[in-house]
Amino acid sequence: MSVLAEISGNIATVGYGLAAIGPAIGVGIIVGKTVEAMARQPEMAGRLQVTMFIGVAFAEALAFIGIAAGFIF
């Protein structure tokens, strides 16, 4: 019985690792594109930062869902 629990725990750990890759890539793209947009139009920097932080929050929510799914299943 304990071997099954160890395997289940290991699978959950690997699953969360895989689930964290997507949001990490998403955050990298969001920040990179925001910096590029700020370089093109510096007067829009304030509005772009607000939009970027909202996008980062949504991307990070996916990581939190991934860790919660590991505990649920």
GROMACS elastic network, one bead per residue, 0.5 to 0.9 nm:
[ bonds ]
;  ai    aj funct       b0    kb
    1     4     6  0.53461   500
    1     5     6  0.65900   500
    1     6     6  0.89247   500
    2     5     6  0.50089   500
    2     6     6  0.62153   500
    2     7     6  0.86577   500
    3     6     6  0.50811   500
    3     7     6  0.62286   500
    3     8     6  0.85810   500
    4     7     6  0.51294   500
    4     8     6  0.61034   500
    4     9     6  0.85665   500
    5     8     6  0.50352   500
    5     9     6  0.60902   500
    5    10     6  0.85728   500
    6     9     6  0.50760   500
    6    10     6  0.61391   500
    6    11     6  0.86034   500
    7    10     6  0.50842   500
    7    11     6  0.61484   500
    7    12     6  0.86164   500
    8    11     6  0.51443   500
    8    12     6  0.62294   500
    8    13     6  0.86967   500
    9    12     6  0.51118   500
    9    13     6  0.62617   500
    9    14     6  0.87499   500
    9    70     6  0.86004   500
   10    13     6  0.50755   500
   10    14     6  0.62764   500
   10    15     6  0.84900   500
   11    14     6  0.51511   500
   11    15     6  0.59641   500
   11    16     6  0.86031   500
   11    70     6  0.87232   500
   12    16     6  0.61557   500
   12    17     6  0.85649   500
   12    67     6  0.85115   500
   12    69     6  0.85291   500
   12    70     6  0.51266   500
   12    71     6  0.78238   500
   12    73     6  0.82924   500
   13    16     6  0.52618   500
   13    17     6  0.62684   500
   13    18     6  0.87373   500
   13    67     6  0.87686   500
   13    70     6  0.75332   500
   14    18     6  0.62524   500
   14    19     6  0.85493   500
   15    18     6  0.51408   500
   15    19     6  0.60531   500
   15    20     6  0.86306   500
   15    66     6  0.78682   500
   15    67     6  0.85445   500
   15    70     6  0.72571   500
   16    20     6  0.60546   500
   16    21     6  0.87657   500
   16    63     6  0.79637   500
   16    66     6  0.57262   500
   16    67     6  0.56758   500
   16    68     6  0.89861   500
   16    69     6  0.83509   500
   16    70     6  0.67213   500
   17    20     6  0.52459   500
   17    21     6  0.67080   500
   17    66     6  0.87962   500
   17    67     6  0.89576   500
   18    21     6  0.54191   500
   18    22     6  0.75751   500
   18    66     6  0.88291   500
   19    22     6  0.61716   500
   19    23     6  0.76169   500
   19    62     6  0.78860   500
   19    63     6  0.63725   500
   19    65     6  0.87545   500
   19    66     6  0.55288   500
   19    67     6  0.79575   500
   20    23     6  0.56717   500
   20    24     6  0.62239   500
   20    25     6  0.87647   500
   20    60     6  0.86934   500
   20    62     6  0.79428   500
   20    63     6  0.53361   500
   20    64     6  0.87330   500
   20    66     6  0.72078   500
   20    67     6  0.85714   500
   21    24     6  0.51616   500
   21    25     6  0.62167   500
   21    26     6  0.85767   500
   21    63     6  0.85512   500
   22    25     6  0.52671   500
   22    26     6  0.61191   500
   22    27     6  0.86710   500
   22    59     6  0.83427   500
   22    62     6  0.82781   500
   22    63     6  0.81477   500
   23    27     6  0.59955   500
   23    28     6  0.84698   500
   23    56     6  0.85161   500
   23    58     6  0.88806   500
   23    59     6  0.51128   500
   23    60     6  0.59617   500
   23    61     6  0.83539   500
   23    62     6  0.64227   500
   23    63     6  0.62030   500
   24    27     6  0.52305   500
   24    28     6  0.62512   500
   24    29     6  0.87172   500
   24    59     6  0.79686   500
   24    60     6  0.80551   500
   24    63     6  0.85620   500
   25    28     6  0.51150   500
   25    29     6  0.62665   500
   25    30     6  0.86482   500
   26    29     6  0.51801   500
   26    30     6  0.61090   500
   26    31     6  0.86375   500
   26    55     6  0.89204   500
   26    56     6  0.79550   500
   26    59     6  0.64622   500
   26    60     6  0.89402   500
   27    30     6  0.50220   500
   27    31     6  0.60805   500
   27    32     6  0.83818   500
   27    55     6  0.78822   500
   27    56     6  0.56984   500
   27    59     6  0.65455   500
   27    60     6  0.79380   500
   28    31     6  0.53678   500
   28    32     6  0.59985   500
   28    33     6  0.85285   500
   29    32     6  0.51113   500
   29    33     6  0.60272   500
   29    34     6  0.84425   500
   30    33     6  0.53895   500
   30    34     6  0.61430   500
   30    35     6  0.87238   500
   30    52     6  0.65070   500
   30    55     6  0.71159   500
   30    56     6  0.71554   500
   31    34     6  0.50527   500
   31    35     6  0.61883   500
   31    36     6  0.85804   500
   31    52     6  0.67827   500
   31    53     6  0.89005   500
   31    56     6  0.82141   500
   32    35     6  0.52574   500
   32    36     6  0.62388   500
   32    37     6  0.86629   500
   33    37     6  0.60768   500
   33    38     6  0.85681   500
   34    37     6  0.50023   500
   34    38     6  0.61001   500
   34    39     6  0.85654   500
   34    45     6  0.85236   500
   34    48     6  0.64777   500
   34    49     6  0.72928   500
   34    51     6  0.88407   500
   34    52     6  0.66371   500
   35    38     6  0.50503   500
   35    39     6  0.62037   500
   35    40     6  0.87305   500
   35    45     6  0.87603   500
   35    48     6  0.88637   500
   36    39     6  0.51536   500
   36    40     6  0.64375   500
   36    41     6  0.88295   500
   37    40     6  0.50897   500
   37    41     6  0.61278   500
   37    42     6  0.78830   500
   37    44     6  0.83384   500
   37    45     6  0.80816   500
   37    48     6  0.78075   500
   38    41     6  0.51332   500
   38    43     6  0.77714   500
   38    44     6  0.66935   500
   38    45     6  0.53290   500
   38    48     6  0.73132   500
   38    49     6  0.88270   500
   39    42     6  0.58595   500
   39    45     6  0.86633   500
   41    44     6  0.58000   500
   41    45     6  0.72726   500
   42    45     6  0.53184   500
   42    46     6  0.87209   500
   43    46     6  0.76373   500
   43    47     6  0.88596   500
   44    47     6  0.55612   500
   44    48     6  0.60599   500
   44    49     6  0.86401   500
   45    48     6  0.50815   500
   45    49     6  0.60614   500
   45    50     6  0.87371   500
   46    49     6  0.52726   500
   46    50     6  0.65041   500
   46    51     6  0.88389   500
   47    50     6  0.52879   500
   47    51     6  0.63475   500
   47    52     6  0.85970   500
   48    51     6  0.51295   500
   48    52     6  0.59808   500
   48    53     6  0.86517   500
   49    53     6  0.61674   500
   49    54     6  0.86448   500
   50    53     6  0.52729   500
   50    54     6  0.63990   500
   50    55     6  0.87535   500
   51    54     6  0.51724   500
   51    55     6  0.62706   500
   51    56     6  0.86749   500
   52    55     6  0.50703   500
   52    56     6  0.61160   500
   52    57     6  0.85973   500
   53    57     6  0.61093   500
   53    58     6  0.86781   500
   54    57     6  0.51146   500
   54    58     6  0.63964   500
   54    59     6  0.87355   500
   55    58     6  0.51872   500
   55    59     6  0.62152   500
   55    60     6  0.86211   500
   56    59     6  0.50387   500
   56    60     6  0.60567   500
   56    61     6  0.85099   500
   57    60     6  0.51481   500
   57    61     6  0.61582   500
   57    62     6  0.89695   500
   58    61     6  0.50467   500
   58    62     6  0.68879   500
   59    62     6  0.54635   500
   59    63     6  0.71905   500
   60    63     6  0.50927   500
   60    64     6  0.65238   500
   60    65     6  0.87316   500
   61    64     6  0.50369   500
   61    65     6  0.61977   500
   61    66     6  0.85802   500
   62    65     6  0.50281   500
   62    66     6  0.61804   500
   62    67     6  0.88307   500
   63    67     6  0.64104   500
   63    68     6  0.86593   500
   64    67     6  0.52296   500
   64    68     6  0.61572   500
   64    69     6  0.85513   500
   65    68     6  0.50437   500
   65    69     6  0.60387   500
   65    70     6  0.87061   500
   66    69     6  0.51715   500
   66    70     6  0.65510   500
   67    70     6  0.51863   500
   67    71     6  0.68140   500
   67    72     6  0.89120   500
   68    71     6  0.52508   500
   68    72     6  0.61992   500
   68    73     6  0.86572   500
   69    73     6  0.59042   500
   70    73     6  0.55808   500
